[in-house]
Amino acid sequence: MGAQRKSARSPLARTIGICGEVLVTLGVIFALFVVYQVWWTNVSASAAANQARSQAQSLFAGSDPAAWPNGVPPVGEPFALMYIPRLKAKVWGTPVVQGVDRPQLASGIGHYPQSAMPDQVGNFAVAGHRATNGEPFADFDQLRNGDKVIVRTAQLWVVYELKRDKIVAPSDVWVIQPQPFTANNTAGPPLPSDKLITLTTCNPRWASTQRWAYWGIQLAATPASGPAPSELS
């Protein structure tokens, strides 16, 4: 009788053992994936950003941006550095790269190619990761109206002041239009400038169900050969 009970239990025990091994394996795989996403993508993004920063500085030192077709950098080209005093731990000399696909956002802050360039009439619109892949906008929730954003290009220092933010749907492409508040007047009255900046990122931080947009206006543009803006002191 005891032998029969042992024999009857054995298939169940084996099944439980197999399920346990599968769960442990899945747990290890998940843990490795989390390590890759949270840690390794930031390590590789840091190396990519350092390379992009060096490319931008080389551009400042001698390349001629006028040689770009229509004055617009090709996708993947780092063409500016961004500084945000409020986000200094993450955005300080951070490269701005043409394009907003995965490779560009893993190298710094991406520029929407269809939007204006710094100091141009229109909307200089950029995107950055809030989690993983360098996460330059990890502390996006700390931004406040009145915060400054400084962009260094080959020719200019450009200073912007943030004025208004809104959480929107991923499909709300009006946020990067040249006149976003004319394109969607429920977002508020137009800002008092024809030279805008838009920062965009994911919301909430560890998801992509929404987008968070922060708009600002250009305050000044001075020659890059001159002194840096006082906001960088």
Backbone torsions as a table, in degrees:
resi	resn	phi	psi	omega
1	MET	NA	-45.5	178.2
2	GLY	-62.4	-39.5	179.2
3	ALA	-64.9	-37.0	179.1
4	GLN	-66.1	-41.1	178.4
5	ARG	-62.6	-42.5	178.6
6	LYS	-61.4	-41.6	179.4
7	SER	-66.0	-37.4	-178.8
8	ALA	-69.3	-32.3	-178.9
9	ARG	-79.7	-23.6	-172.9
10	SER	-58.5	-46.6	178.0
11	PRO	-59.9	-40.0	178.7
12	LEU	-65.1	-43.3	179.4
13	ALA	-62.7	-41.7	178.9
14	ARG	-63.4	-40.9	179.2
15	THR	-62.1	-44.2	178.9
16	ILE	-63.4	-40.5	179.2
17	GLY	-63.1	-43.3	178.6
18	ILE	-63.1	-45.1	178.9
19	CYS	-60.2	-40.3	178.5
20	GLY	-62.4	-42.4	179.0
21	GLU	-64.4	-40.0	178.6
22	VAL	-63.4	-43.4	-179.7
23	LEU	-64.2	-41.3	178.0
24	VAL	-62.2	-43.3	179.3
25	THR	-62.3	-45.5	178.5
26	LEU	-62.2	-38.1	178.2
27	GLY	-63.0	-41.3	178.2
28	VAL	-64.8	-44.1	179.4
29	ILE	-61.6	-43.7	-180.0
30	PHE	-63.4	-42.9	179.4
31	ALA	-61.6	-41.5	178.0
32	LEU	-64.5	-37.7	178.1
33	PHE	-64.4	-42.1	178.6
34	VAL	-62.8	-44.1	178.0
35	VAL	-59.6	-43.2	179.2
36	TYR	-61.8	-48.0	-176.2
37	GLN	-67.0	-47.8	-171.4
38	VAL	-82.4	-34.8	-174.6
39	TRP	-107.4	-56.1	-171.5
40	TRP	-67.1	-38.3	179.1
41	THR	-62.8	-31.6	177.0
42	ASN	-71.8	-36.5	177.7
43	VAL	-63.9	-49.9	-178.8
44	SER	-66.7	-35.7	178.3
45	ALA	-66.6	-35.9	178.0
46	SER	-62.4	-42.5	178.0
47	ALA	-65.0	-41.5	179.2
48	ALA	-65.6	-38.8	179.5
49	ALA	-67.1	-38.3	177.5
50	ASN	-62.2	-40.8	177.8
51	GLN	-65.8	-42.9	179.6
52	ALA	-64.8	-37.0	178.0
53	ARG	-63.5	-41.7	178.3
54	SER	-63.8	-38.9	178.0
55	GLN	-63.8	-42.8	179.4
56	ALA	-63.7	-41.9	179.8
57	GLN	-65.9	-34.2	175.1
58	SER	-65.2	-38.6	176.2
59	LEU	-61.1	-43.7	179.6
60	PHE	-62.2	-34.8	-173.2
61	ALA	-77.1	-26.4	-174.7
62	GLY	-164.0	-22.9	-178.0
63	SER	-70.3	158.8	-178.0
64	ASP	-109.3	102.5	179.8
65	PRO	-59.0	-22.3	179.6
66	ALA	-65.0	-16.6	179.2
67	ALA	-75.6	-13.0	176.8
68	TRP	-66.8	143.4	175.4
69	PRO	-57.1	124.9	-179.7
70	ASN	59.3	19.6	179.6
71	GLY	72.5	12.4	-176.9
72	VAL	-110.7	127.3	-179.3
73	PRO	-65.2	147.9	176.6
74	PRO	-70.3	156.9	178.9
75	VAL	-57.5	133.6	-178.6
76	GLY	95.2	-8.5	-177.9
77	GLU	-84.6	122.3	171.5
78	PRO	-76.3	125.4	-173.5
79	PHE	-128.6	-2.5	-178.2
80	ALA	-156.8	166.0	172.2
81	LEU	-123.0	142.0	-177.9
82	MET	-117.6	142.0	177.3
83	TYR	-130.2	130.2	174.6
84	ILE	-129.7	103.8	-176.8
85	PRO	-51.9	-38.8	179.8
86	ARG	-63.7	-31.7	-178.6
87	LEU	-110.1	35.9	-170.0
88	LYS	-57.2	-31.8	-178.4
89	ALA	-65.1	-23.6	-175.4
90	LYS	-118.8	-33.1	-175.6
91	VAL	-120.9	88.9	-179.9
92	TRP	-149.8	100.6	-172.3
93	GLY	70.8	29.0	-179.3
94	THR	-79.4	129.9	-177.9
95	PRO	-66.5	141.7	172.3
96	VAL	-105.1	121.6	-172.1
97	VAL	-114.5	139.7	178.6
98	GLN	-69.7	121.9	179.2
99	GLY	113.8	152.7	-177.9
100	VAL	-127.3	23.0	174.5
101	ASP	-85.2	174.8	-173.9
102	ARG	-51.8	-47.9	-177.5
103	PRO	-62.4	-38.0	-179.0
104	GLN	-71.2	-41.5	-179.0
105	LEU	-71.4	-16.7	175.3
106	ALA	-86.1	0.1	180.0
107	SER	-113.0	-2.4	-177.8
108	GLY	152.7	-135.1	178.4
109	ILE	-104.2	131.1	-176.6
110	GLY	-94.1	142.7	177.5
111	HIS	-103.6	128.1	175.6
112	TYR	-65.6	114.5	-173.8
113	PRO	-59.1	-28.3	-177.8
114	GLN	-81.1	-4.6	-179.2
115	SER	-96.3	171.2	-176.3
116	ALA	-67.2	158.2	171.1
117	MET	-87.4	165.2	178.5
118	PRO	-55.7	137.7	179.5
119	ASP	72.7	4.6	173.7
120	GLN	-90.2	151.5	172.1
121	VAL	-64.0	131.9	-177.8
122	GLY	128.1	-149.8	-172.3
123	ASN	-126.6	108.0	175.6
124	PHE	-79.2	101.3	-170.7
125	ALA	-110.7	133.0	-177.7
126	VAL	-134.2	163.5	178.3
127	ALA	-135.8	150.3	176.9
128	GLY	-150.2	151.2	177.3
129	HIS	-69.0	144.8	175.0
130	ARG	-101.2	-19.4	177.4
131	ALA	-145.4	136.1	-179.9
132	THR	66.7	172.4	178.0
133	ASN	51.2	44.6	178.6
134	GLY	91.8	-27.1	176.9
135	GLU	34.3	58.7	179.1
136	PRO	-61.9	-28.2	-179.5
137	PHE	-101.8	30.2	179.6
138	ALA	-56.0	-36.9	-176.2
139	ASP	-102.7	31.2	-177.6
140	PHE	-55.1	-32.3	-177.9
141	ASP	-68.7	-10.9	178.6
142	GLN	-86.5	-11.2	-179.1
143	LEU	-63.5	147.3	-180.0
144	ARG	-136.4	153.5	173.0
145	ASN	-55.5	136.3	-177.8
146	GLY	97.9	-15.1	176.8
147	ASP	-64.0	148.2	-178.9
148	LYS	-100.2	146.8	172.8
149	VAL	-125.4	123.6	-177.8
150	ILE	-114.0	130.7	-179.5
151	VAL	-119.9	127.8	177.8
152	ARG	-105.8	120.5	174.5
153	THR	-111.8	-176.7	179.7
154	ALA	-62.8	-31.5	-175.2
155	GLN	-106.1	-24.8	-165.3
156	LEU	-137.5	155.9	157.7
157	TRP	-102.4	124.7	-179.8
158	VAL	-120.2	127.3	-177.7
159	VAL	-112.0	128.8	176.5
160	TYR	-118.2	156.8	174.4
161	GLU	-124.5	126.4	-179.0
162	LEU	-72.0	140.7	-172.4
163	LYS	-127.6	-30.3	-170.0
164	ARG	-161.0	143.9	178.2
165	ASP	-134.6	162.8	-180.0
166	LYS	-161.2	139.1	173.0
167	ILE	-90.9	127.1	-172.6
168	VAL	-131.8	176.0	176.0
169	ALA	-81.2	153.1	177.6
170	PRO	-57.1	-24.8	-178.9
171	SER	-83.3	-3.7	-176.7
172	ASP	-81.6	74.4	-177.9
173	VAL	-73.0	-9.3	178.6
174	TRP	-60.7	-20.8	-175.1
175	VAL	-63.6	-23.3	-178.7
176	ILE	-107.3	11.0	177.4
177	GLN	-67.6	158.3	-179.5
178	PRO	-55.4	-38.1	175.6
179	GLN	-126.1	78.7	-171.5
180	PRO	-59.6	-32.4	-175.0
181	PHE	-83.2	-14.4	169.3
182	THR	-80.9	-36.4	178.7
183	ALA	-68.1	-28.6	178.3
184	ASN	-143.8	89.3	-171.6
185	ASN	-73.1	-7.3	175.3
186	THR	-75.1	-11.6	179.7
187	ALA	-80.7	-10.6	179.1
188	GLY	127.7	171.5	-180.0
189	PRO	-68.9	156.7	178.1
190	PRO	-56.4	148.9	176.3
191	LEU	-79.9	152.4	-173.7
192	PRO	-79.4	59.0	177.9
193	SER	-166.3	152.0	173.7
194	ASP	-101.9	7.1	176.2
195	LYS	-126.5	104.5	-174.2
196	LEU	-111.4	165.3	168.8
197	ILE	-129.1	143.9	173.8
198	THR	-130.3	123.9	172.1
199	LEU	-100.5	131.6	178.6
200	THR	-129.5	148.0	176.9
201	THR	-156.9	176.8	-179.5
202	CYS	-82.6	153.0	175.4
203	ASN	-145.9	136.0	-6.9
204	PRO	-67.1	178.0	-169.0
205	ARG	-58.0	-42.1	-174.4
206	TRP	-100.2	25.1	178.4
207	ALA	-145.8	176.4	-179.5
208	SER	-131.9	29.8	-176.6
209	THR	-77.4	-19.8	-179.3
210	GLN	-138.1	172.0	170.9
211	ARG	-124.4	146.0	177.0
212	TRP	-115.2	122.0	-179.7
213	ALA	-114.5	138.3	175.2
214	TYR	-128.7	124.7	-177.4
215	TRP	-106.3	149.2	175.7
216	GLY	-145.2	172.2	179.7
217	ILE	-117.1	152.3	177.9
218	GLN	-78.0	131.0	178.2
219	LEU	-99.2	-38.0	-173.7
220	ALA	-159.9	155.2	171.8
221	ALA	-141.0	120.4	-177.9
222	THR	-126.6	156.5	-177.7
223	PRO	-59.8	138.2	178.2
224	ALA	-64.8	-22.5	178.8
225	SER	-73.1	-14.5	179.9
226	GLY	-91.6	-170.3	-178.9
227	PRO	-66.4	151.6	176.4
228	ALA	-68.3	152.8	177.1
229	PRO	-56.7	148.9	-177.5
230	SER	-62.0	-24.9	-178.8
231	GLU	-63.1	-17.9	179.7
232	LEU	-89.9	-4.1	-177.9
233	SER	-66.5	NA	NA
